[in-house]
Amino acid sequence: MFKQASWEEPIIFNLRREGRKGHIPPKLEEEIKKAVGEADTLIPKSMQRTSPLRLPELSEAEVTRHFIRLSEMNFGVDSGFYPLGSCTMKYNPKINEQLANLPTIAMIHPYQDESTVQGILEILYALERWLAELTGTQEVCLHPAAGAHGEFLGTLLMRAYHKMNGEDGKRSEVIVPDSAHGTNPASAAMAGFKVVVVPSDEEGCVNLEALKAAVSEKTAGLMLTNPNTLGIFEKNIEEIAKTIHEAGGLLYYDGANLNPLLGIVRPGDMGFDIVHINIHKTFATPHGGGGPGAGPVGVSEELAEFLPVPRITYDGEKYRLDYDKPHSIGKIRSFYGNVAVLLKAYAYILSLGFEGLKEVAEVSVLNANYIMHKLKGVKGLTLPYNSRKPRKHECVFSAKPLKSETGVSALNIAKRLLDYGFHAPTIYFPLIVEEALMIEPTETFEKEELDRFVDAMQKICEEAYNNPEAVLKAPHNTAVPRLDEVKASHPKTMALSWRMFNKRMGEIEVLNK
C-alpha cells in the first residue's frame, strides 16, 4: 500500500519573514550606478514602479524545502503508472528538456531577423517534413498550440476549401461519431458548422448505414479518431473515406490516438485529408495542467494553399518566413508555434529514428492488450463492444456491474487507486460506455508495473464486495483527503492566482465578522 507525503505546508507568501534574502546581488559598478541614477530619463515616468514588489522574502534553503515538499505531495508522470486513456501520458526524456533549455534556444526572440535564426528555422522545417512523412500528408503547419487548436484549424481549412469551390454556404454540416472526443463537436461548432452525430455499431466502430444516411450535399466533412476512443481500429476506414469523398466532403483525423500507429500505418494513406498531431502525447513532451502543448496539422496537397502564415520555406541556401500566400486563412496564433515543445518532439524523433518509433507503437499496443486480457473476467468489470477483438493503444472497461452490485462506481475505483500508488485512468469517457474506465498504459511502463496495476484493480474490486467502505471513502493515504468534487471546481471556491486568493481571503474575513 502506498502512502503519500503530507506536510503542513502553507503558501509561500505566508512563509515570508521581512529581511530574509535568497539571493544577494553583486555590488554595482560605478557606470551601472550612474545608469540607474539616470532611470528617470531612461524609463518613462508612466512605466516606473511606484511601490516595491510584493515578493515573499525567504532564504534559498526555505524556497528549496517549500517546493520539494510540494512535489512530494503531488503525483506526476515521473512518479509512477499514469494510464489516462486517450491522453497518452508517457515518460518525457530529460535530454529533450535540457535541449529546449539551452540558452541558444531559450533566448531566441521571435522578432529577430530571419538571418539570425536560421538554425531554429532549419529544425522546424525538418520537423514539418518528418511529421508529413509519418502522417502521410503533403504539408504540415506547426502553429497550433494544442490538439483542440489543431482541430479548430482543421475545421477552418474545411471552410476555406469549400469556399474556394463556391460551396461555403452549402457545406454547412460536419459529421462526428458518438465516440468522438468532446473537443471535436466544439471545434466544428466554433468554425460555424452544424454538428451531425452518428452512432457506433455493436462492434464499437462507426455505423456505416447511419453514416451513409447522414451524408448529404450539406456535408463539409467527417471528424474521426482512428483507433477510436474504445481503442478499436476502424476496419471500414477505406469505405468511410470513400463515402465522404464521393459526397464532396473532407476527412479529418483526430491525432489523439496516433501513438499505436507510428511506423505501422499513416492517416494520409487511409484517406484523411486533414490530420492533427498531439505533439505532447505521441512525441513525449510535457502534458497536463493546461500546457504547454502543440497540435501541428498536416494536409493533403489540395489543402496546402490554405494553411496559416507564415510558412517556412527553403530555397537551397537559406530559410525564409513566407507570408505571400493569397489563399491562406491567415494567422491562428502569434509567430511559428510553441517552439520549445516542438524542439522536444524533434529531439524525440531524432533519438528514436523510424524503427524506434515503430517499436513505440508495437509496445503500446502490446501493453494495452496485456492489461485487457489480465482484467477480463475480474468480477464487477466488463469489456463492452466485442470483448474478443484486440485493442490498440487503450482498452475501456465498464464498472457498471460493480456499481449495481456494491454501490462502488468508476469514480470510487479511481480514488482508491491513489492509495495503491497509481494515477487513475480516464473515467466516464467515452460517453457510450456506462461507468467507463479508459486505460492506456503507453509503451513507457514495464510488465512488472502493469502487473502491479492489474493486482491493485483486482484487490479494489474484491474490496468493493467485501469491504465497500474502504473504497467509497478513498483515498486514505494521500496528502489531501477525498475532495468534494462540486465544491472543488466551483468558481467561488477556486483561487487560481495570488490576487484571487487575497480577494477570497478578504471575503472570508468579512463573512466571519
N, C-alpha and C positions, 0 to 999 in steps of 0.2 A: 504494500500500500504506500502511496506517495504522500508526502507532507510538504506543502509549500512553505517557504519562509514567510514570517509575519513580523513586521516591525511596526512599532508605534511611531510612524514617520510623518511629521507634519509637512505642509507645503514649504518650499524653500524660503518664501518670504517670512514665514513665522520662525525660521531658524536664525534670522539675521541678528547680529549684535553690532551696534554702532562702533565704528573704528576698525573692525577686522578687515583684513585685506587678503585676497587670494593671489594678487599679483602686484608687485612693486615696479612701476615703470622706471626706466633709466633716467638719470638727470638730463635735462635738456641742454643741448649745446647753445652757445650764445646766439648763433644765427637763427636757430629754431625759436629761442625765446623772443627774438626780435620779430619773427614772422607771426608768432602767437599774439604778441603785443599789437600787431597791426591787423588783428582779426576784424576790427570794425570796418576797415577798408577792403579786406579780402572777402568777407562774408556779409551779404546784405542784412540790415537790421531785422527785416521780416523773417529771416531764416535762422537767426541766432537763438539759441536756447536761453530761456529766461529763468529757468529753475533747474536744480540738479536732477539727474536721472534717479528714479526710484528703483534702484537695483539693490538686491539683497547683499548685505555686507557679511562675507563669510571667508574663512581661510580656505586654501586649496584642499586641505585634508577633509574639511567639512563638506565641501562640494562633492568630492570624490565619494565619501561614505554615503552621502544622500542618494546619489544616482545609482550606486552599486546596490544599495538596499532596495530601491525601487525596482531595479532589474530582477532581483531575487524574488520579488513578489509578482512577477509577470511571467507569462508563457509566450515564447516566440518560436519561430520556425527552427531555430538552433537548439531549442530546449528538448524537443522530442517529437514524437509522431504527431503530424498535423494534417489529418486526412479530409480537409474541406473539399467536398465534391464540387467539380467544375471550377474550382479556384486554383488547382494545381500548385499547392504550396510546397515547393521543392527547396532544397538547400541552395543558398546563394554563395558560390565560391568567393572566398575573401580576396583572392588576387584580382577579381573583377572590380571589387570595391576600391582596392588600392590603385588600380589603373585610373579609375574615374576621379580619384582624388589627387592625382599628380598635378603639381602647380601649373604645368604647361597646358593642362586641360581645364582645371578649375578656374584659372584666371583669365581664360579667353572671354572677350566681351563680344556680344552679338553685333555691335556696331563697328567692329574693326573692319578695315578694308579687306576685300577678298584676298588680296595678295599676301596678307599676313596670317591667314587661316587656311592655307592650302592643305595642311596636314589633316585637320579635322574634317574638311570637306572631302578629302580622299577617303577617309574612314567611312563617312556617312554614305558616300557614293557606292563604295564597295558593299556596305551593309544592304543598301537598296537592291543591288544585283543579287546578293546571296538570298535575300528574302524572296525575291522574284523567282529564283531558281527553286527554292524549297516549296513554294506555294503553286508553282506553275502559272504564274501571271506574267504580264509583259512589263509593267512599270509599277513601282512602289513609292508611296508617299509616306514619309516618316513623321509628318506633323502632328497627328492626333495624340492627345495627352493621355488617353485611356481607351479601353475597349469600347465603352459606350460612345466615346467621342468618335472612334473609328466607325461605329455603326451609323452615327449621325452623318458623318462624311459620306458613307456608302449610300444612304438614302438621298442625300443631296446630289450625288452623282447620278442616281437613277433619274431624279427630276431633270437634271441638266441634259441627260441623254434623250429623254422623251421630248423635252422642249426643243432640242435641235431637230428632232424628227417631226415637229409640229403637233405633238400629241400631249403636251403638258397638261391641258385641262381634261383630256380624255382619260389618260392613265392616272387614275385617282386612288387606286387600291393597292395595298401591299398585303400579301398573304403571309401569315405567321402560324406555325403549328402550336397546338395547345401545350406542348412540352418545351416551348422556347424559353430562353432567358427573359426575365421581365423587362430588360432594357430594350429588347427587340421591338415590341409594340410601341414603347415610349419613343424610341428614336424615329420610327416611321411616322408616328403622330406629330412629333416635333417638326418633321420635314413637310407636314401638310397633307399626309396621306391618311385615308381611311383604312383601318386595320381589319382584315378578314381572318378569322381564326378557323383552322381546320383541325379535326380531331386525330388522335392516334388510333391505329388498328390494334387488334388483340395481341400483336407481337411487339407493340411499343414503337412502331415506325409510323411514318406519315400514311394516313389512309388515302390510298391512291384515288379511289372513287370519289371521296369527299373533295380531294384536291382538284380533280378534273371538273367537278361540279362548281367549285369556287372560281375557277379560272374564267376570265371573260375578256372582252376588249377593253375593260377598265383596269386590267391587271398591269401594274407597274413592275412588280417583281415578287419574289418569294425570299424570305429571310429564313435560313435553315442552319442548324448546327449538326455537324456530322463528324464523329459519332454524336448522337443526340444526348440529352440530359439523363437518359437512363443508362448511358454507356453502350448503347446498341448502334451498330453501323447501319445506316440506311441502305439496305441491299438494293433498293429500286432507284438508286440515285440517278442512273442514266435515264430512266423513264421519267423521273421527276423533272430533270433538266430539259428533256425533250418537250414535255408538256408545257413548261413555262416558256421556252423559247419559241415554240410554234404559235403560242398566243401573243408573241411580241414582247414578252416581259423579260426581266433580267433575274439572274440567280445570285443571291447574296450569301456569303459564307461567314457565319459567326465563328471566329477563331478561338473561342474559349477552350475548345476541346481538341486543339491541334496536336497536343503532346503525343498521343498514341499513333500519329500518322507520319511523324518525321522520317523521311527517307523511305517510307513504305508506299505512300500514295499522295498525290498532290490535289488540292481542291480544284485548281485550274483544269486538271485532267478529268475531273468528274463533271465539268461543265459549268463551274461557277465563274461568273463574270467579275464579281467584286469579292475580295477576301480581306477581312481584318484579322490582325495578328495581335494577340495579347503578349507583348514582349515580356511583361512582368510575370507571366505564367509560364509560357513554354520555354523562354530563354533565360530563366533563372536570374531575374533582377528582383529587388525587394518588392514585396507585395503586402498590402494591408494598411489600415489606418488612413485610408483615403489617398494613398500615393506613396512615393512617386510611381507613375506608370507611363506606358506608351502603347499606342494602338495603331501601328502602321497599317496602311491599306494598300493592297495590290489590286490591279485591274487588268482586264484584257486590253488588247491593242485598240479596240474601238472606243474605249473609255479614257484612254491616257490623256487626251487633249483637255479633259475637264478637271484634271487634278489641281489641287491648290498651288498657288505660287508662294515663294519662289521654288523652282525646280533646280536641282544641282545637275549641271552639265559638265562634260569634259571634252575638250577639243583636241586631245592628244598631247597638249603641253601644260595647260592649266585648267583648274576647276573654276566654275563660274556659277553665280546665282542668277537664274534666268527668270525674269518677270514678264517677258514678252510672250504670253500665252493668251491669245484673244478669247478662247473659249473656256478658259479656267473659271471655276466657280468663285475664285478669289482667295482670300485668306480665311483660315479657320482658327488660327492662333498666331501669336507673335513668333517671328523667326522660324527656326527649322526643326522644331520638335524638342522633346526633353532629351537633350544631348547626353547628359550624364548616364541616364538609363539606357539609351541606345548604345553607348560605348560599352557598357557592361555586357549587353547582348552580343556585340561584336566580338568581345573577348571570349565569351562563352562558346560561340560558334567556331571561332578560330582555334580554341584549345581542344575541342572535341572532333572537329572535322566531320565529314559526311558519315563515315562509318560509326563514329561516336554518337552522332545524333540519331542514327538508325537504332543503335543499341538502347538509347534513352527510350524510344518508342516501344521496343520489344520488351524491355524490363518493366515499364509502366503497365503494359497490358498483362504481363505475367503476374505481377503483384496484385492487380485488381482481381484477376480470376482466381488467384490463390485465396484471397480473403473471401471471395464469393463462395467458393466451394467449402471453405472451413466453417462459414457461418450458416450455410444451408443446413436445415434440419435442427437448428437451435430453437428450442421451444419458445414460442412467443413472437418469432420473426418469420416473415415470408418474403419471397423474392417475386414480385409481380412481373407480368409480361414475359412469358416463355422462359421459365427458370432453367430450361435445358440449353438455352442459347448462350454462347460465350459472350462476355462483355469486352469492352476495350479498356479505357483508362479508369473507369469507375463502375461501381455497382450500387444499386438503390434497393435497400430493404425496407419493408414496412413493419412497423411495430403495432399495427392495428390489433392483431390478436392479443398481444401483451396488454395493451391498454384496456381492451374489453374484458379480459380475464382477471387483471390485477389492479387496474387503475393507473399503472405506470406508463407514461407516454414517451414519445421520442424526446421531448424536452427533458424529461426526468433522466433518461439514459444519458443525454448529453451532459447534464450537470454531474451525474455520478462518475462519468469517465474522467473528470478532473481529479477526483480522489485517487484514481489509478495512475495519474501522471500522463494522461493523453488529452490533447485538444479534441473537442467534439468534431464529428463530421458535420456537414451541412444538414440541417433538419427542415422538414416541411417544404422541401423542394426536390423534384418538380411537383407542381400542384396536382398533377394527375395521380399521384400516389399518396394515399392517406397515411399519416404518421410516418413520413418518409425519413430515412437515414441514408444520406448520399455519401458514399465512402470512396475517396480517391487517394490511394497510397503513394502515387508517383513512383518514379524509379529510384528515389533517394534512399528509401528505407530498406534495410536488410531483412532477411527471413526471420531472424530472431526477434526483431522489433514487431514485425507483423504478427508473429505468434503470440507475443505479449498482449497485443491489442485484441486479438481473437479471444484469448483467455479472459481478458477483462470483460469483453462483451458477454461471453458465456456466463461469467460469475454474476454480472449485473442482472441478466435475465433470470438466473436462479434466485438471486436476492428478491426480485420482483414477486416471485411466487412464495418464497419462504419468509422474507422479512421486508415487505414493501416499504415500510417507513424509512429504512436505510437509504432507499433510492428516492423516495418522494421528498425527503428533506435535504438531499445532497445539493451542493458539495459540503463536506465536513472538514476537509483538510487544506482548504485554500486560504490565502491571505485575507480575502474578502468573502464572507459567507454568502448564502443564497440571496440574490437580488430580487427586489420587486420589479419585475420586467416592465410594467407600465410606468411606474414612478421613475425608474432609471432613464427612460427615454423621453420623459415628458419635458416640454420646453421650460416649465417652471422649476424643474429640478436640475437640468444640465447647466453647467458653468464651463464654457469652452475657452475662456480666457481669464487672465488675472483681472481685467476690468470687469468682466461679468461676475467673477467671484466676489470682488469687492462690493459691487452693487447688490448682489444676492445677500451678502452678509449684513449690509445696511438694512435691507428689507426685513431680514430675520430679527435684527435688533429692535426695529420699530414694532414688529409683531409681539416680541417678548415683553416689551414695555406695556 
